[in-house]
Amino acid sequence: MSEPVMKETLFTDTSVPETLPEVEQSRKNVFWSVFKKSKLGMFSLIFLLLTITISILAPIISPYDPINQNAAERMLPPSGDHWLGTDAFGRDILSRIIYGSQTSLLVGFISVLISSLIGTALGMVAALKGGLLDDILMRILESIQAIPMLLLGLMLLVALGSNTTTLIIAISLGLTVSCARVARGPTLELKEKEFVRASISYGASTFRIIVVHILPNILGPVLVMATLHMASAIRVEASLSFLGLGIQPPHPTWGNMIQDGLRFLTSAPWVAVYPGVALMVVVIAFNIFGDTLRDAFDPHIIRERK
């Protein structure tokens, strides 16, 4: 009777034979233990879940219409009726921040999803095929990386027009390069492993090798990079909206809210400060969550805690 073939993973200590369910359970245990021991990591996770929930329920929990103007309530300071005050058009700042979170998270999520899928696929294919294809793909990606993402976004928005689709394309293109590089490195190492070489020798297709053997082993670094990219995408979207080339008014985004309130910074600071604080806190939370997630997927930490 032939012995069952175990699928090798980057997170398994080869000196200790384990079944696949035991490996998965070990990963889950270490994952939660890392977050439980990191107060900042757990706080960032809870905060991000709360922020996502608020953005989804914005039409229900928002106290006012974020676009409706009221000249009688212009530039009101924070009060019981308007917790964060109003802007120059009498619009409620809190409501606009809540709806602005929808824009930031939606643009960030779609951009990161597109860049992660395309970049990861390109990195794995380039590493598996090697040779001329690898050189061509990586040189093209490196030429894109030579352009700062904010400048790349400015160029595309000026050329194609300021709209949400162009903004997502610009951010996705800028993030694809690092996703490809993150996927390519581990794939170069994995393709020399016995279980991958055996699959190649048996005539397995590139698609099967990627889906069955490569992707499950590099999923951790890809998820960590995607989380960190969320912070970058939100920051770039806010920067482009601040410059007037991102999401256009009257639709609220944190970037154009800061730009609108900049001229009132001395007389009515709440108009620009509160959207700026929301942007800063969310970006920091994604960075902290990404750092904690990286520790949770670190194979050295997993081995030490078995």
Backbone as CSV, one residue per row, in Angstrom:
resi,resn,N_x,N_y,N_z,CA_x,CA_y,CA_z,C_x,C_y,C_z
1,MET,0.857,-1.195,0.000,0.000,0.000,0.000,0.889,1.239,0.000
2,SER,0.604,2.184,-0.891,1.440,3.391,-0.969,1.124,4.326,0.174
3,GLU,2.160,5.027,0.655,1.985,5.964,1.750,1.360,7.252,1.236
4,PRO,0.512,7.906,2.054,-0.091,9.165,1.621,0.974,10.232,1.480
5,VAL,0.822,11.063,0.461,1.783,12.140,0.205,1.334,13.392,0.932
6,MET,2.210,13.921,1.766,1.888,15.129,2.518,2.277,16.344,1.707
7,LYS,1.427,17.374,1.708,1.759,18.616,1.013,2.643,19.464,1.909
8,GLU,3.790,19.819,1.411,4.746,20.594,2.190,4.312,22.049,2.240
9,THR,4.499,22.686,3.382,4.189,24.110,3.503,5.377,24.823,4.104
10,LEU,5.388,26.129,3.899,6.483,26.919,4.453,6.420,26.995,5.963
11,PHE,5.252,26.710,6.530,5.058,26.913,7.950,5.171,25.621,8.750
12,THR,5.622,24.560,8.111,5.717,23.272,8.793,7.164,22.912,9.059
13,ASP,7.458,22.531,10.275,8.796,22.065,10.623,8.951,20.639,10.104
14,THR,9.862,20.432,9.161,9.999,19.126,8.521,10.507,18.046,9.465
15,SER,11.051,18.445,10.602,11.561,17.449,11.539,10.451,16.836,12.389
16,VAL,9.261,17.448,12.366,8.142,16.951,13.151,6.999,16.632,12.217
17,PRO,6.709,15.358,11.958,5.631,15.030,11.033,4.287,15.449,11.592
18,GLU,3.500,16.140,10.775,2.187,16.592,11.190,1.212,16.378,10.049
19,THR,-0.043,16.179,10.406,-1.068,16.124,9.382,-1.473,17.542,9.028
20,LEU,-2.122,17.696,7.863,-2.514,19.024,7.411,-3.469,19.714,8.378
21,PRO,-4.485,19.030,8.950,-5.346,19.697,9.929,-4.579,20.212,11.144
22,GLU,-3.553,19.466,11.579,-2.761,19.921,12.723,-1.984,21.181,12.375
23,VAL,-1.470,21.249,11.155,-0.747,22.443,10.730,-1.674,23.644,10.710
24,GLU,-2.881,23.455,10.145,-3.832,24.548,10.067,-4.252,25.000,11.459
25,GLN,-4.455,24.044,12.374,-4.833,24.403,13.735,-3.708,25.152,14.421
26,SER,-2.463,24.745,14.140,-1.316,25.440,14.716,-1.262,26.884,14.240
27,ARG,-1.540,27.093,12.961,-1.539,28.461,12.428,-2.612,29.306,13.112
28,LYS,-3.808,28.743,13.278,-4.893,29.492,13.907,-4.552,29.835,15.352
29,ASN,-3.975,28.883,16.064,-3.626,29.134,17.461,-2.595,30.241,17.578
30,VAL,-1.554,30.186,16.738,-0.519,31.212,16.781,-1.092,32.552,16.351
31,PHE,-1.961,32.547,15.331,-2.569,33.779,14.844,-3.278,34.514,15.974
32,TRP,-4.140,33.802,16.686,-4.898,34.459,17.743,-4.033,34.784,18.944
33,SER,-3.026,33.962,19.227,-2.151,34.261,20.361,-1.352,35.526,20.114
34,VAL,-0.923,35.753,18.859,-0.198,36.980,18.527,-1.093,38.195,18.730
35,PHE,-2.327,38.120,18.265,-3.235,39.257,18.402,-3.642,39.484,19.857
36,LYS,-3.787,38.392,20.621,-4.143,38.565,22.026,-3.020,39.224,22.813
37,LYS,-1.791,38.936,22.451,-0.649,39.507,23.161,-0.333,40.923,22.688
38,SER,-0.807,41.295,21.510,-0.566,42.643,20.986,-1.813,43.489,21.219
39,LYS,-1.772,44.356,22.210,-2.934,45.195,22.503,-3.230,46.156,21.361
40,LEU,-2.163,46.703,20.769,-2.366,47.605,19.642,-2.948,46.861,18.438
41,GLY,-2.451,45.637,18.209,-2.967,44.844,17.105,-4.436,44.509,17.281
42,MET,-4.826,44.085,18.484,-6.222,43.764,18.744,-7.101,45.006,18.667
43,PHE,-6.586,46.125,19.195,-7.357,47.373,19.134,-7.558,47.808,17.688
44,SER,-6.498,47.693,16.872,-6.620,48.084,15.469,-7.618,47.192,14.738
45,LEU,-7.615,45.893,15.049,-8.563,44.970,14.425,-9.994,45.360,14.773
46,ILE,-10.259,45.610,16.054,-11.605,45.992,16.488,-12.007,47.328,15.874
47,PHE,-11.071,48.275,15.853,-11.364,49.596,15.301,-11.694,49.513,13.811
48,LEU,-10.930,48.712,13.065,-11.174,48.587,11.629,-12.510,47.897,11.356
49,LEU,-12.830,46.873,12.141,-14.129,46.216,11.988,-15.267,47.194,12.272
50,LEU,-15.082,48.036,13.297,-16.091,49.038,13.631,-16.223,50.076,12.517
51,THR,-15.076,50.493,11.960,-15.095,51.477,10.872,-15.795,50.928,9.639
52,ILE,-15.501,49.671,9.299,-16.151,49.043,8.142,-17.654,48.925,8.372
53,THR,-18.052,48.571,9.593,-19.473,48.458,9.917,-20.175,49.805,9.791
54,ILE,-19.531,50.846,10.302,-20.112,52.192,10.222,-20.268,52.633,8.771
55,SER,-19.250,52.351,7.948,-19.334,52.757,6.543,-20.453,52.025,5.811
56,ILE,-20.654,50.751,6.146,-21.726,49.978,5.507,-23.097,50.495,5.938
57,LEU,-23.223,50.863,7.217,-24.504,51.319,7.768,-24.657,52.832,7.702
58,ALA,-23.849,53.502,6.888,-23.872,54.967,6.814,-25.273,55.532,6.560
59,PRO,-26.046,54.992,5.615,-27.390,55.566,5.397,-28.307,55.456,6.610
60,ILE,-28.017,54.497,7.494,-28.882,54.277,8.655,-28.442,55.120,9.845
61,ILE,-27.139,55.169,10.113,-26.650,55.822,11.328,-26.256,57.276,11.114
62,SER,-26.125,57.722,9.881,-25.740,59.112,9.632,-26.860,60.052,10.079
63,PRO,-26.550,61.038,10.920,-27.620,61.907,11.443,-28.206,62.859,10.414
64,TYR,-27.437,63.234,9.389,-27.912,64.184,8.382,-27.519,63.713,6.984
65,ASP,-28.149,64.329,5.991,-27.751,64.110,4.603,-26.400,64.786,4.388
66,PRO,-25.399,64.066,3.890,-24.062,64.660,3.771,-23.943,65.693,2.655
67,ILE,-24.916,65.754,1.761,-24.849,66.682,0.625,-25.784,67.869,0.805
68,ASN,-26.845,67.694,1.567,-27.842,68.744,1.746,-27.237,69.978,2.403
69,GLN,-27.437,71.150,1.789,-26.885,72.409,2.290,-27.930,73.166,3.090
70,ASN,-27.448,73.868,4.127,-28.333,74.658,4.994,-27.611,75.950,5.349
71,ALA,-27.949,77.026,4.638,-27.247,78.304,4.833,-27.436,78.848,6.248
72,ALA,-28.524,78.487,6.917,-28.776,78.999,8.267,-27.863,78.366,9.311
73,GLU,-27.187,77.269,8.961,-26.333,76.573,9.938,-24.880,76.519,9.477
74,ARG,-24.443,77.543,8.751,-23.065,77.582,8.252,-22.067,77.765,9.391
75,MET,-20.973,76.990,9.317,-19.803,77.134,10.196,-20.162,77.076,11.683
76,LEU,-21.078,76.220,12.032,-21.424,76.054,13.448,-20.360,75.207,14.136
77,PRO,-19.942,75.585,15.330,-18.970,74.754,16.058,-19.630,73.483,16.580
78,PRO,-18.841,72.521,17.042,-19.428,71.287,17.593,-20.439,71.578,18.684
79,SER,-21.576,70.888,18.612,-22.647,71.097,19.585,-23.458,69.817,19.702
80,GLY,-24.545,69.899,20.485,-25.399,68.735,20.644,-26.117,68.345,19.370
81,ASP,-26.452,69.342,18.536,-27.130,69.058,17.278,-26.155,68.560,16.207
82,HIS,-24.984,69.168,16.176,-23.947,68.773,15.220,-22.674,68.472,16.014
83,TRP,-22.449,67.199,16.274,-21.376,66.796,17.183,-20.001,67.289,16.734
84,LEU,-19.755,67.344,15.447,-18.458,67.793,14.935,-18.567,69.125,14.185
85,GLY,-19.698,69.803,14.322,-19.879,71.093,13.680,-20.364,70.968,12.240
86,THR,-20.403,72.114,11.552,-20.821,72.152,10.153,-19.770,72.897,9.330
87,ASP,-19.881,72.763,8.005,-18.909,73.409,7.127,-19.475,74.701,6.544
88,ALA,-18.816,75.250,5.530,-19.204,76.537,4.952,-20.544,76.488,4.239
89,PHE,-21.052,75.313,3.945,-22.351,75.168,3.286,-23.425,74.656,4.244
90,GLY,-23.109,74.589,5.521,-24.071,74.133,6.512,-24.252,72.631,6.546
91,ARG,-23.313,71.886,5.979,-23.411,70.428,5.978,-22.770,69.851,7.232
92,ASP,-23.374,68.815,7.756,-22.909,68.201,8.997,-21.582,67.474,8.769
93,ILE,-20.553,67.831,9.548,-19.213,67.256,9.374,-19.207,65.767,9.696
94,LEU,-19.871,65.363,10.775,-19.889,63.949,11.168,-20.505,63.091,10.075
95,SER,-21.616,63.543,9.510,-22.267,62.767,8.442,-21.356,62.642,7.228
96,ARG,-20.653,63.722,6.904,-19.761,63.680,5.738,-18.544,62.790,6.005
97,ILE,-18.062,62.756,7.241,-16.960,61.852,7.576,-17.408,60.400,7.465
98,ILE,-18.625,60.104,7.927,-19.143,58.738,7.846,-19.279,58.298,6.395
99,TYR,-19.844,59.156,5.558,-19.975,58.812,4.141,-18.624,58.825,3.439
100,GLY,-17.704,59.664,3.913,-16.362,59.671,3.348,-15.622,58.369,3.591
101,SER,-15.922,57.711,4.709,-15.296,56.417,4.976,-15.723,55.382,3.951
102,GLN,-16.957,55.488,3.444,-17.407,54.581,2.383,-16.508,54.701,1.160
103,THR,-16.253,55.940,0.754,-15.433,56.176,-0.435,-14.023,55.664,-0.241
104,SER,-13.406,56.018,0.875,-12.020,55.634,1.124,-11.862,54.123,1.181
105,LEU,-12.740,53.455,1.918,-12.633,52.004,2.059,-12.983,51.287,0.764
106,LEU,-13.969,51.797,0.020,-14.356,51.140,-1.231,-13.250,51.263,-2.276
107,VAL,-12.713,52.473,-2.444,-11.617,52.664,-3.399,-10.404,51.848,-2.975
108,GLY,-10.097,51.866,-1.683,-8.951,51.104,-1.192,-9.129,49.613,-1.392
109,PHE,-10.305,49.088,-1.045,-10.528,47.642,-1.149,-10.469,47.168,-2.599
110,ILE,-11.151,47.887,-3.500,-11.155,47.461,-4.903,-9.753,47.565,-5.493
111,SER,-9.042,48.646,-5.184,-7.684,48.823,-5.710,-6.750,47.725,-5.214
112,VAL,-6.830,47.432,-3.934,-5.968,46.399,-3.357,-6.340,45.021,-3.893
113,LEU,-7.620,44.749,-4.063,-8.056,43.463,-4.604,-7.527,43.260,-6.026
114,ILE,-7.673,44.272,-6.867,-7.199,44.166,-8.253,-5.687,44.008,-8.299
115,SER,-4.980,44.852,-7.561,-3.514,44.794,-7.586,-2.997,43.490,-7.003
116,SER,-3.650,42.971,-5.970,-3.205,41.718,-5.357,-3.403,40.542,-6.313
117,LEU,-4.556,40.491,-6.965,-4.824,39.388,-7.893,-3.865,39.426,-9.083
118,ILE,-3.742,40.589,-9.705,-2.892,40.695,-10.898,-1.424,40.578,-10.532
119,GLY,-1.002,41.301,-9.498,0.404,41.287,-9.114,0.872,39.923,-8.642
120,THR,0.063,39.258,-7.817,0.427,37.932,-7.327,0.519,36.933,-8.478
121,ALA,-0.446,36.986,-9.397,-0.418,36.082,-10.547,0.810,36.322,-11.413
122,LEU,1.125,37.577,-11.686,2.299,37.896,-12.498,3.585,37.435,-11.822
123,GLY,3.683,37.652,-10.527,4.888,37.251,-9.795,5.093,35.750,-9.794
124,MET,4.005,34.992,-9.578,4.132,33.543,-9.554,4.465,32.980,-10.937
125,VAL,3.788,33.491,-11.979,4.047,33.007,-13.332,5.468,33.335,-13.765
126,ALA,5.918,34.563,-13.468,7.271,34.966,-13.848,8.313,34.084,-13.178
127,ALA,8.104,33.774,-11.892,9.075,32.955,-11.167,9.056,31.512,-11.660
128,LEU,7.867,30.972,-11.930,7.775,29.579,-12.385,8.363,29.394,-13.784
129,LYS,8.037,30.298,-14.680,8.515,30.172,-16.053,9.990,30.554,-16.172
130,GLY,10.383,31.629,-15.459,11.777,32.061,-15.505,12.203,32.523,-16.888
131,GLY,13.499,32.634,-17.076,14.049,32.955,-18.389,13.632,34.313,-18.905
132,LEU,13.367,34.381,-20.194,13.053,35.642,-20.863,11.747,36.244,-20.362
133,LEU,10.734,35.404,-20.116,9.449,35.907,-19.630,9.608,36.600,-18.284
134,ASP,10.376,35.995,-17.403,10.641,36.585,-16.096,11.333,37.933,-16.244
135,ASP,12.333,38.000,-17.102,13.066,39.253,-17.300,12.168,40.349,-17.860
136,ILE,11.359,40.020,-18.845,10.507,41.030,-19.472,9.467,41.557,-18.488
137,LEU,8.776,40.642,-17.791,7.744,41.065,-16.845,8.314,41.921,-15.728
138,MET,9.422,41.514,-15.168,9.998,42.253,-14.050,10.554,43.601,-14.486
139,ARG,11.100,43.698,-15.706,11.587,44.998,-16.181,10.427,45.965,-16.412
140,ILE,9.311,45.442,-16.921,8.136,46.299,-17.117,7.611,46.801,-15.776
141,LEU,7.527,45.903,-14.815,7.032,46.287,-13.496,7.980,47.263,-12.803
142,GLU,9.272,47.056,-12.969,10.236,47.965,-12.357,10.177,49.348,-12.982
143,SER,9.869,49.422,-14.276,9.725,50.732,-14.914,8.511,51.475,-14.376
144,ILE,7.453,50.735,-14.048,6.281,51.363,-13.425,6.611,51.820,-12.015
145,GLN,7.375,51.010,-11.297,7.739,51.334,-9.917,8.621,52.576,-9.851
146,ALA,9.319,52.890,-10.928,10.188,54.063,-10.936,9.399,55.367,-10.838
147,ILE,8.098,55.309,-11.169,7.241,56.496,-11.082,6.530,56.485,-9.735
148,PRO,6.673,57.530,-8.912,5.945,57.564,-7.637,4.439,57.416,-7.857
149,MET,3.781,56.703,-6.950,2.378,56.363,-7.153,1.504,57.609,-7.229
150,LEU,1.802,58.628,-6.436,1.008,59.851,-6.481,1.162,60.542,-7.835
151,LEU,2.390,60.582,-8.351,2.629,61.180,-9.661,1.964,60.357,-10.766
152,LEU,2.015,59.044,-10.640,1.355,58.173,-11.607,-0.149,58.428,-11.615
153,GLY,-0.721,58.592,-10.432,-2.147,58.891,-10.339,-2.486,60.233,-10.967
154,LEU,-1.647,61.228,-10.727,-1.870,62.550,-11.322,-1.844,62.475,-12.849
155,MET,-0.872,61.745,-13.381,-0.748,61.625,-14.833,-1.979,60.958,-15.445
156,LEU,-2.428,59.857,-14.842,-3.573,59.136,-15.396,-4.873,59.929,-15.249
157,LEU,-5.038,60.607,-14.126,-6.263,61.372,-13.914,-6.338,62.575,-14.841
158,VAL,-5.191,63.198,-15.106,-5.173,64.316,-16.050,-5.447,63.821,-17.465
159,ALA,-4.890,62.661,-17.808,-5.036,62.135,-19.173,-6.424,61.544,-19.413
160,LEU,-6.975,60.830,-18.426,-8.226,60.096,-18.620,-9.437,60.750,-17.968
161,GLY,-9.195,61.782,-17.168,-10.300,62.449,-16.507,-10.460,62.010,-15.063
162,SER,-10.990,62.917,-14.237,-11.148,62.646,-12.813,-12.450,61.892,-12.560
163,ASN,-12.338,60.623,-12.307,-13.501,59.811,-11.943,-13.034,58.639,-11.097
164,THR,-13.977,57.966,-10.497,-13.646,56.888,-9.569,-12.928,55.743,-10.268
165,THR,-13.361,55.408,-11.480,-12.746,54.289,-12.206,-11.275,54.558,-12.495
166,THR,-10.976,55.758,-12.986,-9.584,56.109,-13.274,-8.752,56.120,-12.002
167,LEU,-9.337,56.610,-10.920,-8.632,56.636,-9.642,-8.272,55.228,-9.186
168,ILE,-9.195,54.295,-9.307,-8.949,52.902,-8.921,-7.875,52.282,-9.807
169,ILE,-7.940,52.556,-11.116,-6.933,52.025,-12.037,-5.548,52.543,-11.681
170,ALA,-5.452,53.827,-11.386,-4.156,54.433,-11.062,-3.555,53.825,-9.801
171,ILE,-4.363,53.690,-8.752,-3.867,53.128,-7.502,-3.515,51.651,-7.674
172,SER,-4.368,50.924,-8.388,-4.102,49.495,-8.612,-2.796,49.289,-9.357
173,LEU,-2.559,50.093,-10.378,-1.337,49.968,-11.162,-0.107,50.233,-10.307
174,GLY,-0.203,51.226,-9.433,0.937,51.541,-8.573,1.234,50.464,-7.541
175,LEU,0.205,49.751,-7.093,0.391,48.727,-6.061,0.732,47.356,-6.633
176,THR,0.480,47.153,-7.916,0.701,45.839,-8.519,2.158,45.407,-8.448
177,VAL,3.065,46.363,-8.571,4.494,46.031,-8.634,4.961,45.343,-7.358
178,SER,4.657,45.926,-6.209,5.111,45.327,-4.951,4.441,43.987,-4.700
179,CYS,3.188,43.823,-5.138,2.516,42.515,-5.003,3.250,41.455,-5.820
180,ALA,3.664,41.821,-7.024,4.379,40.871,-7.875,5.719,40.484,-7.264
181,ARG,6.408,41.429,-6.700,7.711,41.134,-6.104,7.572,40.264,-4.856
182,VAL,6.527,40.521,-4.067,6.291,39.706,-2.879,5.969,38.269,-3.265
183,ALA,5.206,38.077,-4.343,4.845,36.719,-4.785,6.016,36.026,-5.473
184,ARG,6.839,36.774,-6.180,7.914,36.170,-6.971,9.000,35.547,-6.094
185,GLY,9.406,36.225,-5.031,10.488,35.733,-4.176,10.224,34.352,-3.598
186,PRO,9.107,34.169,-2.854,8.822,32.834,-2.312,8.589,31.782,-3.390
187,THR,8.042,32.196,-4.544,7.801,31.229,-5.614,9.117,30.688,-6.169
188,LEU,10.140,31.546,-6.275,11.446,31.083,-6.732,12.005,30.013,-5.799
189,GLU,11.751,30.171,-4.508,12.223,29.178,-3.533,11.374,27.913,-3.584
190,LEU,10.065,28.094,-3.705,9.167,26.944,-3.669,9.318,26.042,-4.889
191,LYS,9.612,26.620,-6.044,9.672,25.787,-7.242,10.855,24.821,-7.234
192,GLU,11.787,25.008,-6.302,12.901,24.080,-6.159,12.606,22.982,-5.147
193,LYS,11.455,23.059,-4.473,11.083,22.034,-3.499,10.683,20.746,-4.210
194,GLU,10.832,19.631,-3.484,10.587,18.326,-4.075,9.144,18.157,-4.536
195,PHE,8.173,18.656,-3.757,6.776,18.413,-4.119,6.394,19.203,-5.373
196,VAL,7.021,20.367,-5.593,6.744,21.120,-6.818,7.448,20.491,-8.012
197,ARG,8.698,20.084,-7.810,9.443,19.440,-8.896,8.771,18.127,-9.305
198,ALA,8.221,17.416,-8.326,7.520,16.170,-8.645,6.278,16.445,-9.481
199,SER,5.543,17.504,-9.136,4.352,17.859,-9.912,4.716,18.246,-11.336
200,ILE,5.816,18.978,-11.485,6.254,19.371,-12.824,6.639,18.141,-13.637
201,SER,7.360,17.205,-12.988,7.785,16.001,-13.703,6.610,15.126,-14.108
202,TYR,5.500,15.174,-13.345,4.319,14.394,-13.698,3.458,15.100,-14.741
203,GLY,3.898,16.277,-15.189,3.187,16.986,-16.254,2.051,17.857,-15.782
204,ALA,2.047,18.265,-14.498,0.987,19.139,-13.998,1.057,20.498,-14.703
205,SER,-0.088,21.088,-14.956,-0.143,22.384,-15.618,0.339,23.486,-14.685
206,THR,0.726,24.598,-15.283,1.163,25.750,-14.484,0.057,26.225,-13.559
207,PHE,-1.168,26.220,-14.061,-2.311,26.660,-13.251,-2.471,25.775,-12.019
208,ARG,-2.369,24.463,-12.203,-2.528,23.538,-11.065,-1.389,23.714,-10.058
209,ILE,-0.189,23.872,-10.535,0.949,24.061,-9.628,0.769,25.327,-8.803
210,ILE,0.303,26.393,-9.465,0.112,27.664,-8.761,-0.984,27.544,-7.716
211,VAL,-2.122,26.978,-8.103,-3.283,26.932,-7.211,-3.091,25.936,-6.073
212,VAL,-2.518,24.773,-6.375,-2.420,23.696,-5.376,-1.177,23.835,-4.495
213,HIS,-0.038,24.195,-5.084,1.220,24.143,-4.347,1.798,25.516,-3.971
214,ILE,1.708,26.490,-4.863,2.376,27.769,-4.621,1.517,28.715,-3.795
215,LEU,0.306,28.987,-4.270,-0.539,29.993,-3.636,-0.814,29.726,-2.153
216,PRO,-1.149,28.488,-1.734,-1.386,28.277,-0.305,-0.179,28.591,0.570
217,ASN,1.028,28.479,0.023,2.232,28.705,0.813,2.688,30.154,0.852
218,ILE,2.182,30.975,-0.072,2.570,32.391,-0.066,1.396,33.287,0.312
219,LEU,0.282,32.676,0.711,-0.915,33.446,1.014,-0.691,34.397,2.191
220,GLY,0.099,33.959,3.171,0.372,34.816,4.329,1.020,36.129,3.945
221,PRO,2.192,36.106,3.285,2.818,37.367,2.861,1.936,38.209,1.953
222,VAL,1.137,37.576,1.100,0.248,38.326,0.199,-0.818,39.065,1.000
223,LEU,-1.402,38.410,2.003,-2.413,39.052,2.841,-1.826,40.199,3.649
224,VAL,-0.622,40.009,4.157,0.043,41.078,4.909,0.274,42.284,4.012
225,MET,0.778,42.043,2.808,1.020,43.137,1.875,-0.276,43.827,1.489
226,ALA,-1.344,43.066,1.318,-2.637,43.661,0.962,-3.137,44.575,2.073
227,THR,-2.941,44.166,3.323,-3.369,44.989,4.447,-2.585,46.297,4.499
228,LEU,-1.285,46.225,4.307,-0.465,47.435,4.294,-0.809,48.309,3.091
229,HIS,-1.171,47.681,1.984,-1.543,48.446,0.796,-2.851,49.198,0.990
230,MET,-3.725,48.700,1.854,-4.962,49.422,2.136,-4.655,50.810,2.677
231,ALA,-3.680,50.894,3.565,-3.285,52.200,4.108,-2.758,53.102,3.003
232,SER,-1.935,52.555,2.122,-1.377,53.341,1.018,-2.470,53.813,0.070
233,ALA,-3.414,52.921,-0.257,-4.483,53.271,-1.191,-5.370,54.374,-0.629
234,ILE,-5.708,54.284,0.652,-6.541,55.313,1.283,-5.800,56.641,1.310
235,ARG,-4.532,56.596,1.603,-3.727,57.828,1.654,-3.606,58.480,0.274
236,VAL,-3.377,57.676,-0.760,-3.256,58.227,-2.114,-4.592,58.783,-2.590
237,GLU,-5.682,58.074,-2.302,-7.010,58.576,-2.689,-7.282,59.921,-2.032
238,ALA,-6.957,60.053,-0.754,-7.167,61.318,-0.052,-6.276,62.421,-0.620
239,SER,-5.038,62.082,-0.963,-4.118,63.068,-1.522,-4.611,63.585,-2.867
240,LEU,-5.063,62.676,-3.736,-5.545,63.087,-5.049,-6.851,63.876,-4.936
241,SER,-7.724,63.495,-4.011,-8.954,64.258,-3.796,-8.641,65.625,-3.219
242,PHE,-7.643,65.710,-2.365,-7.216,66.995,-1.804,-6.737,67.931,-2.915
243,LEU,-6.055,67.370,-3.921,-5.565,68.167,-5.042,-6.649,68.480,-6.070
244,GLY,-7.852,67.944,-5.877,-8.953,68.215,-6.789,-9.026,67.294,-7.979
245,LEU,-8.245,66.185,-7.965,-8.226,65.269,-9.094,-8.810,63.900,-8.767
246,GLY,-9.284,63.736,-7.547,-9.861,62.453,-7.153,-11.380,62.496,-7.248
247,ILE,-12.047,62.023,-6.204,-13.507,62.070,-6.152,-13.947,63.533,-6.078
248,GLN,-14.869,63.909,-6.959,-15.251,65.310,-7.072,-16.412,65.663,-6.143
249,PRO,-16.414,66.906,-5.616,-17.552,67.380,-4.820,-18.822,67.366,-5.666
250,PRO,-20.000,67.294,-5.035,-20.240,67.382,-3.592,-20.098,66.058,-2.843
251,HIS,-19.729,64.978,-3.560,-19.582,63.697,-2.871,-18.460,63.809,-1.840
252,PRO,-18.736,63.468,-0.591,-17.720,63.671,0.445,-16.628,62.616,0.449
253,THR,-15.404,63.060,0.498,-14.260,62.200,0.787,-13.404,62.949,1.791
254,TRP,-12.601,62.207,2.520,-11.776,62.874,3.528,-10.812,63.864,2.896
255,GLY,-10.321,63.550,1.714,-9.374,64.434,1.050,-9.982,65.757,0.659
256,ASN,-11.146,65.740,-0.030,-11.730,67.025,-0.421,-12.342,67.764,0.762
257,MET,-12.689,67.070,1.844,-13.145,67.748,3.054,-12.008,68.537,3.688
258,ILE,-10.818,67.948,3.715,-9.654,68.667,4.255,-9.337,69.875,3.383
259,GLN,-9.419,69.702,2.068,-9.137,70.800,1.152,-10.156,71.931,1.332
260,ASP,-11.440,71.584,1.495,-12.475,72.602,1.697,-12.275,73.377,2.989
261,GLY,-11.805,72.687,4.020,-11.662,73.344,5.311,-10.330,74.023,5.542
262,LEU,-9.403,73.888,4.590,-8.065,74.435,4.788,-8.085,75.945,4.939
263,ARG,-8.958,76.623,4.209,-9.007,78.097,4.268,-9.620,78.602,5.566
264,PHE,-10.291,77.706,6.291,-10.898,78.091,7.566,-10.124,77.530,8.755
265,LEU,-8.862,77.194,8.532,-8.103,76.485,9.561,-7.939,77.302,10.833
266,THR,-7.857,78.620,10.724,-7.694,79.463,11.917,-9.032,79.870,12.528
267,SER,-10.053,80.077,11.690,-11.347,80.540,12.204,-12.285,79.398,12.583
268,ALA,-12.230,78.296,11.826,-13.095,77.145,12.099,-12.303,75.859,11.874
269,PRO,-11.385,75.537,12.769,-10.477,74.401,12.539,-11.172,73.058,12.439
270,TRP,-12.381,72.936,13.021,-13.057,71.633,13.007,-13.408,71.157,11.587
271,VAL,-13.520,72.093,10.649,-13.903,71.713,9.291,-12.828,70.841,8.632
272,ALA,-11.559,71.126,8.901,-10.462,70.357,8.298,-9.840,69.360,9.260
273,VAL,-9.856,69.670,10.552,-9.141,68.835,11.524,-9.806,67.476,11.691
274,TYR,-11.121,67.427,11.826,-11.791,66.157,12.087,-11.667,65.162,10.920
275,PRO,-11.838,65.581,9.660,-11.561,64.630,8.562,-10.101,64.194,8.536
276,GLY,-9.182,65.115,8.866,-7.768,64.748,8.912,-7.478,63.727,9.989
277,VAL,-8.118,63.876,11.144,-7.937,62.906,12.226,-8.493,61.545,11.809
278,ALA,-9.660,61.527,11.165,-10.241,60.260,10.707,-9.307,59.561,9.737
279,LEU,-8.759,60.311,8.780,-7.820,59.736,7.812,-6.581,59.190,8.509
280,MET,-6.013,59.966,9.416,-4.787,59.558,10.104,-5.003,58.302,10.933
281,VAL,-6.096,58.245,11.671,-6.341,57.108,12.562,-6.563,55.824,11.766
282,VAL,-7.321,55.902,10.667,-7.589,54.705,9.865,-6.308,54.198,9.212
283,VAL,-5.494,55.100,8.678,-4.232,54.691,8.058,-3.306,54.039,9.084
284,ILE,-3.198,54.633,10.263,-2.360,54.058,11.317,-2.893,52.691,11.735
285,ALA,-4.223,52.557,11.834,-4.819,51.282,12.243,-4.502,50.186,11.228
286,PHE,-4.564,50.486,9.940,-4.225,49.486,8.921,-2.746,49.109,8.999
287,ASN,-1.883,50.080,9.254,-0.450,49.777,9.369,-0.156,48.888,10.578
288,ILE,-0.778,49.203,11.711,-0.572,48.386,12.910,-1.135,46.981,12.709
289,PHE,-2.319,46.902,12.106,-2.920,45.595,11.839,-2.037,44.779,10.905
290,GLY,-1.471,45.423,9.882,-0.585,44.728,8.958,0.678,44.223,9.640
291,ASP,1.246,45.037,10.526,2.443,44.604,11.256,2.136,43.411,12.155
292,THR,0.997,43.444,12.833,0.611,42.324,13.700,0.316,41.077,12.874
293,LEU,-0.319,41.267,11.733,-0.605,40.138,10.843,0.682,39.512,10.327
294,ARG,1.674,40.341,10.062,2.967,39.821,9.616,3.587,38.942,10.690
295,ASP,3.515,39.366,11.950,4.040,38.540,13.044,3.265,37.232,13.166
296,ALA,1.949,37.295,12.929,1.132,36.091,13.052,1.458,35.064,11.981
297,PHE,1.911,35.513,10.815,2.248,34.609,9.729,3.735,34.284,9.669
298,ASP,4.515,34.827,10.586,5.958,34.582,10.581,6.227,33.113,10.910
299,PRO,6.859,32.352,10.027,7.085,30.918,10.284,7.974,30.667,11.486
300,HIS,8.898,31.573,11.786,9.773,31.388,12.943,8.977,31.456,14.246
301,ILE,8.010,32.398,14.291,7.166,32.498,15.488,6.287,31.270,15.652
302,ILE,5.785,30.772,14.520,4.924,29.573,14.579,5.705,28.375,15.087
303,ARG,6.946,28.197,14.633,7.760,27.060,15.087,8.081,27.174,16.580
304,GLU,8.366,28.403,17.037,8.738,28.596,18.435,7.572,28.321,19.368
305,ARG,6.347,28.498,18.887,5.188,28.379,19.772,4.490,27.034,19.665
306,LYS,5.045,26.116,18.891,4.427,24.792,18.801,4.602,24.066,20.129
